[in-house]
Amino acid sequence: MGRWTLIIVFIMAMALAYGCSKEYLLEDKEGNVFGAPEQRYKVLSFLFDGVPSHKKGDAGSVKTASGKNIPQTVNIEHGPYAARLCEGCHQRGSNKLIMPIEALCLNCHTFRTDKRLHGPIASGGCKVCHDPHTSSNRFLLVSEATEFCFYCHDRNAVSKRDVHKGINDVVCITCHDAHMSDNEFLLK
């Protein structure tokens, strides 16, 4: 390798290390933090395509050497997306899917058909609830689980049922399975 190639590789390696580092946050004398999510995102998105935005969700914070808390962003990535196996779902060099979306998720994620299926599962509408690439929410949900079911199900109608009286703070999946069940109303 030539001298310039080594210099470029070294600079990229240092930028990548800086961009990926979550543990070693640097502070100057005025308390300005280097290595915060915004700066990591700028470095990584300059070097690589498809870097998830640093603005999605907040997963707590990391303490710097002086004890200053810096918010950290966590994006959960779908396995094939994280491994950059785009061609598992997309045609080479394209955003076009290799098969209809209704069948794509079921190509890897299988559900027994002898059970009662939740409507989106039965219709192949996995993207109604899940993001196929990355999410700041658990299970790659498109929004927070506490309010999630009420995007489709009417909160007032659900709360009027006798079995739901007085359980306003309970998350639906405590009693119901979001995908399938042998029981009526997808009860666990």
Backbone hydrogen bonds, N-H to C=O, Kabsch-Sander energy under -0.5 kcal/mol:
donor,donor_aa,acceptor,acceptor_aa,energy
6,L,2,G,-2.1
7,I,3,R,-2.1
8,I,4,W,-2.6
9,V,5,T,-2.7
10,F,6,L,-2.5
11,I,7,I,-2.6
12,M,8,I,-2.7
13,A,9,V,-2.5
14,M,10,F,-2.5
15,A,11,I,-2.5
16,L,12,M,-2.8
17,A,13,A,-2.6
18,Y,14,M,-2.6
19,G,15,A,-2.9
20,C,16,L,-2.6
21,S,17,A,-1.6
25,L,23,E,-1.1
26,L,34,F,-1.9
28,D,32,N,-1.8
31,G,28,D,-1.9
34,F,26,L,-3.5
39,Q,36,A,-0.6
40,R,36,A,-2.3
41,Y,37,P,-2.6
42,K,38,E,-2.0
43,V,39,Q,-2.3
44,L,40,R,-2.9
45,S,41,Y,-2.9
46,F,42,K,-1.3
47,L,43,V,-1.5
48,F,44,L,-2.8
51,V,48,F,-0.5
56,K,53,S,-0.9
57,G,55,K,-0.8
59,A,72,Q,-2.9
62,V,70,I,-2.2
64,T,68,K,-2.1
67,G,64,T,-1.9
70,I,62,V,-2.3
72,Q,60,G,-2.0
76,I,74,V,-0.5
76,I,135,S,-3.3
78,H,133,H,-2.8
82,A,78,H,-2.9
83,A,79,G,-2.2
84,R,81,Y,-1.2
85,L,80,P,-3.3
86,C,84,R,-0.8
88,G,85,L,-2.1
89,C,86,C,-1.9
90,H,86,C,-3.3
91,Q,96,K,-3.4
94,S,91,Q,-2.0
98,I,89,C,-2.8
103,A,100,P,-1.8
104,L,100,P,-1.6
105,C,101,I,-0.9
107,N,103,A,-0.6
107,N,104,L,-1.3
108,C,105,C,-1.3
109,H,105,C,-3.0
110,T,108,C,-0.7
115,K,112,R,-0.7
116,R,181,S,-2.9
117,L,115,K,-0.5
118,H,179,H,-3.1
121,I,118,H,-0.8
122,A,118,H,-2.4
123,S,119,G,-1.9
124,G,121,I,-1.1
125,G,120,P,-3.1
126,C,124,G,-0.7
128,V,125,G,-2.0
129,C,126,C,-1.3
130,H,126,C,-2.8
131,D,140,L,-3.2
135,S,76,I,-2.2
140,L,137,N,-1.3
141,L,138,R,-1.5
142,V,129,C,-2.2
147,E,144,E,-0.8
148,F,144,E,-0.7
149,C,145,A,-0.5
150,F,147,E,-1.0
151,Y,148,F,-1.7
152,C,149,C,-1.2
153,H,149,C,-2.7
158,V,154,D,-2.3
159,S,155,R,-2.6
160,K,156,N,-1.3
161,R,157,A,-0.5
161,R,158,V,-1.1
164,H,161,R,-1.6
165,K,162,D,-1.3
167,I,164,H,-1.6
170,V,167,I,-1.2
174,T,171,V,-2.2
175,C,172,C,-1.5
176,H,172,C,-2.5
177,D,186,L,-3.4
181,S,116,R,-1.9
183,N,187,L,-0.6
186,L,183,N,-1.2
187,L,184,E,-1.5
188,K,175,C,-3.0
